[in-house]
Amino acid sequence: FFEAPIFKQKNYLNEKVETIELTYIAWACDCANWATKEDLRKYSKNIGDSLAYQSIFIEPSNESIKLPDSLGFSNDRIKFTGQFYKNRGFPKDYVSFENPDEARIFRYTDYEVVISNYREYQNYINEIE
């Protein structure tokens, strides 16, 4: 059982507020699973886990903007506004049964859905049942 050491290691936010578009990657682990279009193109072959290393954890600035369960499906694209933490680590309240690698963390204050694959996923589930 792995619990993020976020409260033991202080991690500060960068001053720059930015809007980034991220795509969800359905890794078969509890790894950081969001990536920029640029990183998806540049590290598409994932040689030596290069894309995994560039992947990003997201963290809501408060519970009211936490992503609903209908978001976070493979290839979902979302524009997030917020700030990166200065150091790699884990988002607040992160819990895993694995021993994941630290990653970049983007703390968002707002988001806008660009593409959601929830409906397609639900249709797929209904077809195979």
CORMO-V919766 format. One record per pair of residues at least 24 apart in sequence whose C-alpha atoms are under 10 Angstrom apart, sorted by the first residue. I is the first residue (numbers start at 1). J is the second residue. D is the distance in Angstrom with one decimal. If there is no record, write none. Layout:
I	J	D
I	J	D
//
This chain:
1	95	7.6
1	96	6.1
1	97	4.5
1	98	6.7
1	99	8.1
2	94	8.5
2	95	5.8
2	96	5.0
2	97	5.6
2	98	6.4
2	99	6.3
2	100	8.4
3	90	9.1
3	92	9.7
3	93	7.6
3	94	6.2
3	95	4.6
3	96	6.4
3	97	8.5
3	98	9.7
3	99	9.3
4	89	8.0
4	90	5.8
4	91	7.3
4	92	7.2
4	93	6.7
4	94	5.3
4	95	6.2
4	96	8.2
4	100	9.7
4	102	9.4
5	89	8.2
5	90	7.5
5	91	9.3
5	92	8.7
5	93	9.2
5	94	8.8
5	95	9.8
6	89	7.3
6	90	6.5
6	91	7.1
6	92	6.2
6	93	8.0
6	94	8.5
7	92	8.1
7	93	9.3
9	87	9.9
9	89	8.9
10	87	9.3
11	85	6.4
11	86	6.6
11	87	6.3
11	88	8.5
11	89	8.2
11	90	9.8
11	105	9.9
12	83	9.9
12	84	8.8
12	85	5.6
12	86	5.8
12	87	7.6
13	82	9.5
13	83	6.3
13	84	5.9
13	85	4.2
13	86	5.6
13	87	8.6
13	105	9.4
13	106	8.9
13	107	8.2
14	82	9.6
14	83	6.1
14	84	5.8
14	85	5.7
14	86	5.6
14	87	9.4
14	106	9.9
15	82	9.8
15	83	7.2
15	84	8.6
15	85	9.2
15	86	9.4
16	82	8.3
16	83	6.3
16	84	8.1
17	81	7.0
17	82	5.2
17	83	5.1
17	84	8.2
17	107	9.9
17	108	9.3
17	109	9.7
18	80	8.1
18	81	5.6
18	82	5.6
18	83	6.2
18	84	8.7
18	106	9.9
18	108	9.3
19	79	6.5
19	80	5.4
19	81	4.2
19	82	6.5
19	83	8.5
19	108	9.0
19	109	10.0
19	110	9.1
19	111	8.8
20	78	8.2
20	79	5.5
20	80	5.4
20	81	6.5
20	82	8.4
20	83	9.6
20	106	9.4
20	108	9.8
20	111	9.5
21	77	6.7
21	78	5.5
21	79	4.1
21	80	6.2
21	81	8.9
21	111	9.4
21	112	9.1
21	113	9.4
21	114	8.4
22	55	9.5
22	56	8.7
22	58	9.8
22	75	9.2
22	76	8.2
22	77	5.6
22	78	5.5
22	79	6.3
22	80	7.5
22	114	9.5
23	55	9.7
23	56	9.9
23	72	8.9
23	73	9.3
23	74	8.0
23	75	5.5
23	76	5.6
23	77	4.4
23	78	6.6
23	79	9.0
23	114	9.6
23	115	9.0
24	55	9.4
24	56	9.6
24	71	9.1
24	72	6.1
24	73	6.5
24	74	5.5
24	75	5.0
24	76	5.3
24	77	6.5
24	78	8.4
24	116	9.9
25	52	9.4
25	55	8.7
25	72	8.4
25	73	7.8
25	74	5.4
25	75	6.2
25	76	8.2
25	77	9.9
26	72	8.4
26	73	7.1
26	74	5.2
26	75	8.0
26	76	9.9
27	52	8.7
27	74	9.0
29	96	9.3
29	97	9.7
29	98	7.7
29	99	9.5
29	100	7.9
30	94	9.7
30	95	8.9
30	96	6.4
30	97	8.1
30	98	6.8
30	99	8.3
30	100	6.3
30	101	9.1
31	55	8.2
31	56	8.7
31	57	8.0
31	90	9.7
31	96	9.2
31	98	9.1
31	99	9.1
31	100	5.8
31	101	6.9
31	102	8.3
31	103	8.2
32	56	5.0
32	57	4.6
32	58	8.1
32	89	9.9
32	90	8.6
32	91	9.6
32	100	8.5
32	101	8.3
32	102	8.1
32	103	6.3
32	104	8.0
32	105	8.5
33	57	6.4
33	58	8.6
33	72	9.0
33	74	9.5
33	103	9.7
34	58	7.6
34	72	9.0
34	74	9.8
34	75	9.3
34	76	9.4
34	77	9.0
34	78	9.5
34	104	9.9
34	105	9.9
34	106	9.8
35	75	10.0
35	77	9.5
36	77	9.4
37	77	9.5
52	101	9.3
52	103	8.8
53	101	8.4
53	102	8.7
53	103	6.9
53	104	8.7
54	103	7.4
54	104	7.5
55	102	9.9
55	103	6.8
55	104	7.0
55	105	9.0
56	84	9.5
56	88	9.2
56	89	9.9
56	90	9.6
56	91	9.9
56	102	9.4
56	103	6.0
56	104	5.0
56	105	5.6
56	106	6.9
57	84	9.8
57	88	9.4
57	89	8.7
57	90	7.0
57	91	6.6
57	94	9.7
57	102	9.0
57	103	6.6
57	104	6.2
57	105	4.7
57	106	6.3
57	107	8.6
58	82	9.9
58	84	9.2
58	90	9.0
58	91	6.8
58	92	9.5
58	104	8.6
58	105	5.6
58	106	4.9
58	107	5.9
58	108	7.1
59	83	9.9
59	84	9.7
59	90	9.0
59	91	5.6
59	92	6.9
59	93	9.2
59	94	9.3
59	105	7.0
59	106	6.1
59	107	4.6
59	108	6.2
59	109	9.0
60	91	8.9
60	92	8.9
60	106	8.5
60	107	5.6
60	108	5.1
60	109	6.4
60	110	8.2
60	111	9.5
61	92	9.7
61	106	9.7
61	107	6.0
61	108	5.7
61	109	5.4
61	110	8.6
62	107	9.5
62	108	8.8
62	109	7.7
62	110	10.0
64	109	9.9
65	108	8.6
65	109	7.4
65	110	7.0
65	111	8.0
66	108	9.3
66	109	9.6
66	110	9.4
66	111	9.5
67	111	8.8
69	118	9.1
70	116	8.1
70	117	8.5
70	118	5.7
70	119	8.7
70	121	9.8
70	122	9.9
71	113	8.6
71	115	9.4
71	116	6.5
71	117	7.8
71	118	6.7
72	116	8.1
72	117	8.4
72	118	8.3
73	115	10.0
73	116	7.4
73	117	6.0
73	118	6.4
73	119	9.9
73	120	9.6
73	121	7.8
74	116	8.9
74	117	7.1
74	118	8.9
74	121	8.9
75	115	7.9
75	116	7.8
75	117	7.1
76	113	8.1
76	114	7.7
76	115	5.3
76	116	4.8
76	117	5.8
76	118	8.3
77	112	8.9
77	113	6.5
77	114	5.3
77	115	4.9
77	116	6.7
77	117	8.9
78	111	6.7
78	112	5.7
78	113	4.6
78	114	5.1
78	115	6.8
78	116	8.2
79	108	9.7
79	110	8.4
79	111	5.5
79	112	5.1
79	113	6.4
79	114	6.8
79	115	9.7
80	106	8.5
80	107	8.7
80	108	5.9
80	109	7.6
80	110	5.9
80	111	4.4
80	112	6.6
80	113	8.8
81	106	8.9
81	107	8.2
81	108	5.3
81	109	5.8
81	110	5.2
81	111	6.1
81	112	8.7
82	106	6.8
82	107	5.6
82	108	4.1
82	109	5.3
82	110	7.1
82	111	8.9
83	107	5.4
83	108	6.5
83	109	8.5
84	108	8.5
//
